[in-house]
Amino acid sequence: DIYVDEDFDGTPTGSELHPYRTISEALKHADEGTSVHIAKGKYNENITIPKDVKLFGRKADKGDVIIRSDNDDKPTVTMRHESELNYLTIEEGRHGVRIEEDAEAKLYKVVIKGSDRDGVHIDSAPRDAKHRALLDSVEIEGSKRAGVYSERRDLVIINSDIHNNASDGIDLAAGMKAWFEHNRINSNGGSG
């Protein structure tokens, strides 16, 4: 486990008592299987989550940990294979979250707001469970394009709220394998 706290004053080592000050610094030291725990705060950075690394905000309130883009030409968060986001708020960026080609990725209790393009942009992958994109209890709002845009792959969206995006709530490429359950998709500029 690696820890992050923007307010830490001391020599950072990534331990719980000596956390890194930025998520980017923590990710430089993250190996496959690492969990990164992020303390309450607003982190202005664009990050790429390495393979099999999981990010966790505070379970008490997903709004306590905010990752805001500091370069709107890039996604705020880019996810590689077997990466996860949990209990976080993602703001702005070219896309709020981009899931790379052939990557399995999971988002749980994440809020995505105000992206310049898609809230979640998902690149193509084989249509099987090993490459599934899973959005569970995700809220996506205020994107200037679609709430979710996905190229051909396996996609599951459950218990989520996709609203007030400028274009479609969800935009899927031909040949998708998708499952939707218990979602609210409303007040978007295009189709649901």
C-alpha positions as CSV (number, residue, x, y, z in Angstrom):
1,D,0.0,0.0,0.0
2,I,1.1,3.6,-0.8
3,Y,-0.4,6.7,0.8
4,V,-0.9,10.2,-0.5
5,D,-1.7,13.4,1.4
6,E,-1.2,16.8,-0.2
7,D,-0.9,18.5,3.3
8,F,1.9,16.3,4.6
9,D,4.9,18.3,5.7
10,G,8.0,16.2,6.0
11,T,10.1,13.6,4.1
12,P,7.7,11.6,2.0
13,T,8.3,7.8,1.6
14,G,4.8,6.7,0.6
15,S,4.1,5.1,4.0
16,E,1.0,5.9,6.0
17,L,3.0,8.1,8.4
18,H,5.1,9.7,5.6
19,P,2.8,9.9,2.5
20,Y,3.6,11.4,-0.9
21,R,2.2,14.8,-1.6
22,T,1.0,14.0,-5.1
23,I,-0.8,11.0,-6.7
24,S,1.7,11.2,-9.6
25,E,4.6,10.6,-7.3
26,A,2.8,7.7,-5.7
27,L,2.1,6.1,-9.1
28,K,5.8,6.4,-10.0
29,H,6.5,4.0,-7.1
30,A,3.5,1.7,-7.6
31,D,4.1,-1.9,-8.8
32,E,1.4,-4.3,-10.0
33,G,-1.0,-5.1,-7.2
34,T,-0.4,-1.8,-5.3
35,S,-3.3,0.0,-3.7
36,V,-2.9,3.8,-3.4
37,H,-4.8,5.5,-0.6
38,I,-5.5,9.2,-1.1
39,A,-6.3,11.6,1.8
40,K,-8.9,14.3,1.7
41,G,-8.0,17.2,-0.6
42,K,-7.9,18.6,-4.1
43,Y,-5.2,17.2,-6.4
44,N,-4.5,19.3,-9.5
45,E,-2.8,16.8,-11.8
46,N,-3.4,14.5,-14.8
47,I,-2.5,10.9,-14.0
48,T,-2.0,7.5,-15.7
49,I,-2.8,4.5,-13.5
50,P,-0.3,1.7,-14.2
51,K,-1.4,-1.9,-14.8
52,D,-3.1,-3.6,-11.8
53,V,-3.0,-0.5,-9.6
54,K,-6.0,0.6,-7.6
55,L,-6.8,4.1,-6.3
56,F,-8.9,4.7,-3.2
57,G,-10.4,7.9,-1.9
58,R,-12.1,8.1,1.5
59,K,-15.1,5.8,1.8
60,A,-16.9,8.3,4.0
61,D,-17.6,10.7,1.1
62,K,-16.4,10.3,-2.5
63,G,-16.4,14.2,-2.7
64,D,-13.6,14.4,-0.2
65,V,-10.9,13.5,-2.7
66,I,-10.9,15.5,-5.9
67,I,-8.6,15.0,-8.9
68,R,-8.8,18.0,-11.2
69,S,-7.0,18.3,-14.5
70,D,-4.2,20.7,-14.7
71,N,-3.8,20.2,-18.5
72,D,-7.2,20.1,-20.3
73,D,-5.5,18.7,-23.5
74,K,-5.2,15.4,-21.7
75,P,-7.6,13.1,-19.8
76,T,-7.7,13.8,-16.1
77,V,-7.2,10.1,-15.5
78,T,-6.0,7.4,-17.9
79,M,-6.5,3.8,-16.9
80,R,-4.4,0.9,-18.0
81,H,-5.2,-2.9,-17.8
82,E,-6.7,-4.1,-14.4
83,S,-6.7,-0.7,-12.9
84,E,-9.4,0.7,-10.6
85,L,-10.8,4.0,-9.3
86,N,-12.8,4.0,-6.0
87,Y,-14.5,6.8,-4.0
88,L,-13.1,9.7,-6.0
89,T,-14.3,12.8,-7.8
90,I,-12.7,13.5,-11.2
91,E,-13.0,17.0,-12.7
92,E,-12.4,18.5,-16.1
93,G,-9.8,17.3,-18.6
94,R,-10.1,16.4,-22.3
95,H,-12.0,13.4,-21.0
96,G,-12.6,12.9,-17.3
97,V,-11.5,9.2,-17.5
98,R,-10.0,7.4,-20.5
99,I,-9.8,3.6,-20.5
100,E,-7.0,2.5,-22.8
101,E,-7.2,0.0,-25.6
102,D,-7.4,-3.6,-24.4
103,A,-7.6,-2.5,-20.8
104,E,-10.0,-4.0,-18.2
105,A,-10.9,-1.3,-15.8
106,K,-13.3,-0.7,-12.9
107,L,-14.9,2.5,-11.5
108,Y,-16.8,2.3,-8.2
109,K,-18.5,5.2,-6.5
110,V,-16.8,7.8,-8.7
111,V,-18.1,11.2,-9.7
112,I,-17.0,12.7,-13.1
113,K,-17.8,16.3,-13.8
114,G,-17.2,19.0,-16.5
115,S,-15.0,17.2,-19.1
116,D,-14.2,19.1,-22.3
117,R,-15.2,16.0,-24.3
118,D,-16.6,12.7,-23.0
119,G,-17.0,12.0,-19.2
120,V,-15.7,8.5,-19.8
121,H,-14.0,7.6,-23.1
122,I,-13.4,3.9,-23.6
123,D,-11.1,2.6,-26.3
124,S,-11.7,-0.8,-28.0
125,A,-10.9,-4.2,-26.6
126,P,-11.9,-7.8,-27.1
127,R,-15.6,-8.5,-26.1
128,D,-14.8,-10.7,-23.1
129,A,-14.8,-10.5,-19.3
130,K,-11.0,-10.2,-19.2
131,H,-11.2,-6.8,-21.0
132,R,-14.5,-5.5,-19.4
133,A,-15.0,-1.9,-18.5
134,L,-17.2,-1.8,-15.4
135,L,-18.9,1.3,-14.1
136,D,-20.7,0.8,-10.8
137,S,-22.4,3.6,-8.8
138,V,-20.8,6.2,-11.0
139,E,-22.2,9.7,-11.6
140,I,-21.3,11.5,-14.8
141,E,-22.5,15.1,-15.4
142,G,-21.7,18.2,-17.3
143,S,-19.5,16.7,-20.1
144,K,-19.3,18.8,-23.3
145,R,-19.9,15.6,-25.3
146,A,-21.2,12.2,-24.2
147,G,-21.4,11.0,-20.6
148,V,-19.9,7.7,-21.8
149,Y,-18.5,7.0,-25.2
150,S,-17.3,3.4,-25.9
151,E,-15.6,1.8,-28.9
152,R,-16.3,-1.9,-29.5
153,R,-15.8,-4.0,-26.3
154,D,-17.5,-5.6,-23.3
155,L,-19.1,-2.9,-21.1
156,V,-21.2,-3.0,-17.9
157,I,-22.9,0.0,-16.4
158,I,-24.9,-0.5,-13.2
159,N,-26.4,1.7,-10.4
160,S,-25.2,4.8,-12.2
161,D,-26.5,8.3,-12.9
162,I,-25.6,9.9,-16.2
163,H,-27.1,13.3,-16.6
164,N,-26.8,16.9,-18.0
165,N,-24.2,16.1,-20.6
166,A,-24.1,18.1,-23.8
167,S,-24.5,15.2,-26.1
168,D,-25.7,11.6,-25.6
169,G,-25.9,10.0,-22.2
170,I,-24.2,6.9,-23.6
171,D,-22.8,6.6,-27.1
172,L,-21.8,3.0,-28.2
173,A,-19.9,1.9,-31.3
174,A,-21.4,-0.9,-33.4
175,G,-20.7,-4.5,-32.3
176,M,-20.7,-3.8,-28.5
177,K,-21.5,-6.3,-25.9
178,A,-23.1,-4.3,-23.1
179,W,-25.2,-4.7,-19.9
180,F,-27.1,-1.9,-18.2
181,E,-29.0,-2.3,-15.0
182,H,-30.5,0.2,-12.4
183,N,-29.2,3.4,-14.1
184,R,-30.7,6.8,-14.4
185,I,-29.9,8.4,-17.7
186,N,-31.6,11.7,-18.2
187,S,-31.5,15.4,-19.2
188,N,-28.7,14.9,-21.7
189,G,-28.5,16.9,-24.9
190,G,-28.8,13.9,-27.2
191,S,-30.3,10.4,-26.8
192,G,-30.2,8.5,-23.6
